Amino acid sequence: MKELLLGKLDGNALPHEWFTIAGSISFILLVIITALIITRLKRWKWLWNDWLTSVDPKKIGIMYFFVSGFMLIRGGLDAIMLWLQQALSSGSSQGYLSADHYQQIFTAHGNIMVFFVAMGFIFGLINYIVPLQIGARDLASPFLNTLGFWLFVAGVVMVNMFFLFGGEYAATGWLAVAPLSGKEFSPGVGVDYWIWSLQISGIGTTLGAINFIMTILKMRAPGMTLWKMPMFTWGSLCSMIMAVTVFPLLTATLFLVFFDRYLGTHFFTTLGGGDPMMYTNLIWMWGHPEVYILMLPAFGVFSEVVSTFSRKAIASYTSNVLGMIGVSVLALSVWLHHFFTMGAGANVNAFFGVMTMIIAIPTSVLVFTWIATMYKGRIRFDTPMLWFLGFVVIFAIGGIAGVMLAVPPVDFQLHNSLFLVAHFHSMVIGGVLFGIFCAITYWFPKFTGLKLNERIGRYAFWCWMIGFCMSFIPMYILGMLGATRRLDHYDASTGWQPFFVLMLIGGIIIAIGVALQLAQILASFIQKNRLRDTTGDPWNGRTLEWATASPPQFYNFTVIPHITTRDAFWEKKHHKLPKPAYEDIHMPKNTAAGIYISIFAFLVGFGFVWEIIWLVAVSIIGIIVVFVVRGFNEHPEYTITAAEVQQLEETRARKDLAVSRPEKHDDTDEDMGLWQLIGIVFGFAKDVIRNKRWRKW
Amino acid sequence: MSKINKKKHSPGGLLLLILLGLASFGLLLAFLLRGKNVALFNPKGLIAQAQLDLMLLTIIVLLVIALPTLFLVFFIAWKYRESNQKTIHHSGTRHSKLLDLSMWSIPTAFMLVLAVIMWSATHRLVPQKTIAADAKPIRIQVVSMRWKWLFIYPDYNIATVNFVQVPLDTPVQFDLTADEAPMSSFWIPNLGGQLYSMTGHVNRLNLIADTPGDYPGSSAEINGAGFSGMKFTARASNMDDFYRWVQEVKQSPEVLDTATYDGVLEPSENNSVAVYSAYTKGLYDRVLTKYAGSHTQRPAIYEAKH
């Protein structure tokens, strides 16, 4: 009876080790504190109506940023824990983690950073910026978008769920290689959490990608042909087409692992005719393109930023676009370079080596177009440009390492070593994460109406740069010393410890960088009068998103613009705009269906993890019911009449005028420094304590 | 803005600071590397040497294109900075076919060079290829288990755990497979690159040593809880020492029969070295056939063959 009700779930599943207890306590505390604050501020209704059920891609974008930012800190803590273990665990010292804990942490670190940080940020950016850049008011399917976001959130919750129930995550590495991930070698629920976390969020990604392809292909403003699209939109389009191509492959592969584990099939097992090598192929056929799915929008960001801050149109637009298309097509045919060491013959290995070298060509072309864009430009070095320059250095190092790894005989020596780990961190931190930071600094005025504090931003950038070099240059060297990845312990005689200590110090500097980025946002809000952007165009931008107010009205554009050239906004700025004739606007209604479906999807996953069959059945029925009910909703849209639009626009204009009137901002004439910020925060805390202000709360 | 502007006007100072930082960091690293076995730069055999040469060649070709590109990025960014009044700035872009052509052809040329180097090297250094040498190759059968390495010498009828000794200047054929273990990767960095060991497969890895010494070996691929402790020592010695060692092993009271083998097969961590003076005939073949497409959970092949 108990088994029928609760499956495998019992008292043993509750956390009883220090790190799961710590994890679940912080998990629960966080939920309680957030709930208390929202209740205290009486914001539940506002939160539900204005944000959670919203189908506005701008709001969904911001929500992606919140979740991913939070996960960045969560995954970063994992990284520090890993580094600490490696710095301590030499010779007779075993460090503070068992091998099993250590392996779970690096698996979680990889999954969180790739799926829930990088993917989340990229999807957030695409959500916010792409509709603005193509002159659209919303997406092709607003409902699919909210569904995709909430499935992503369900994945995030699932990946952290092991803290509360089960106490173990997969200890298999982020791709859960077979046969290690099979029931034979990983009997616990860890791999099941891994399967369902990726499965649910992966389906969300596929849906989101389909939606963005439709949006970009069908909803561009009149006159904007494909060859007039901004670079970020191009990068996003390439990325989303790749996502639609390969994510179904991940879904299928995960189902096969699931069948192996639940039904006792033999797709990837060692016995019974299973073929683990097949799994390695399938997972990398998805896994390699995945890296480029993250990278291409970042390339687009850099193109936009270089062009804007050089005050020049992107040079060789066609080459740049062809470069991105080239990367996205070739990325589908290089997966085998992840396992030259599996023993394929020379011809197979050499073929994939050549393909990998070919992919370096369009990537180099992108770099050259950026150089050509800067040539004879008028370059300003605001923080987005700093992130770009930092990216170029790290990406060059990582790229060299990457091509070295693409030569099979060299790869035999470097594969699975820390050199490889340093390589892909160069690509994902230097390329993707710096691209994301660059994008957030660049578009922050669009998101919030405020420019970010430049001074603290520079400090944060330098912390990231120095911390990165300090942790990853020793990592490259450790690879040369013969250190393999994922070691929780090594002999003192190897002499590796000083390098691991350097890595830990570098990691702490990066953590300070993250703290500074949070401080930067805080300082910007404190100085909001000084940093406010009322023009909608703080950087003298070129593309259409800068034609809207900052932040844009929920319908983006009062009147849909007609496009005649690339860099549409830049050209428009030099012509007089005719007075807009207001028209009716159709907007999608908010819906909570995405949330309900995601809750059910989460429960399906949870039910399968613990083998609670009734829960799975009920939840699947729940999903179907919500879909059907949603399908019968015949009025998913509403209309804002021209008169209402006019009123909204006028209110907005008055508001903007009111805040922009005081010509003299604060008494300072520059962005707040770090000490000043600390002073303000301390002053505030002192004021709270001295005047007992908490009583009012 | 005054303070920030001042900083912007002295990129030279910043550059100096960066170079100084990098130089001192480099010195620190060099200091820490003293006397360490930098395995990849310390090859002790033909294969490792060839792989190192290839790696250095690749780095050189790549640096020839990467360094000027990096220099160009920073030089152009600095030269066309907004505050530089002496330079001509253009807001328009003239489209140049020549520029496009060179953008595509330069990296293509470099990658072509690399691809040619790589293609022939991949065929030359394919790990399955027997190394040409005067001495007759020695065969060693390797079984990766949770979490230890078993070495079987079919030519001498001996077996060892976590220790392998090979004679100098003699090609060694490692036949890698696994038993009841996830994929592992057999790696002796001083002697040459790695290959995976997998159940039901034999991956042949040919290596050779030319300097006597003890070289660390490990599993490079994650394979479970005992992964970090799955290490072994590869000792290279001259022929006489090798034969002496074989004779020593032959004196060992331990024999690797089926029961002992099953004991070794039990998962265990941080295993010490063990030597066996003999082993049951057909042991290695049985490990292989155990996974040969049987559709029952436990191998029926055992009964079928014996």
Interface residues (C-beta under 8 A of the other chain):
Chain A: A99 D100 Q103 A171 T172 G173 V177 A178 P179 L180 F185 H266 T270 L271 G272 G273 P276 M277 T280 S310 R311 K312 A313 I314 A315 S316 T318 S319 F339 T341 M342 G343 G345 A346 N347 N349 A350 G353 V354 M357 I358 A360 I361 S364 V365 V367 F368 T369 W370 I371 A372 T373 M374 Y375 K376 G377 R378 I379 R380 F381 M385 L389 V392 V393 A396 G399 I400 V403 M404 A406 V407 P408 P409 V410 D411 F412 Q413 L414 H415 N416 S417 E454 R455 I466 C469 M470 I473 P474 I477 G479 M480 L481 G482 T484 R485 R486 L487 D488 H489 Y490 D491 T494 G495 P498 F499 L502 D669 E670 D671
Chain B: M1 S2 K3 I4 K8 G21 L22 F25 L28 L29 L32 L33 G35 K36 N37 V38 A39 L40 F41 A48 A50 Q51 L52 L54 M55 T58 I59 L62 L63 I65 A66 T69 L70 L72 V73 F74 I76 A77 Y80 R81 E82 T87 I88 H89 H90 S91 G92 T93 H95 S96 L99 D100 M103 W104 I106 P107 T108 M111 L114 A115 I117 M118 W119 A121 T122 H123 R124 L125 V126 P127 Q128 E180 P182 M183 S185 W187 P189 N190 G192 G193 Q194 L195 Y196 M198 T199 G200 H201 N203 P216 S218 S219 A220 E221 I222 N223 G224 A225 G226 F227 S228 G229 K231 Y291 G293 S294 H295 T296 Q297 R298 P299
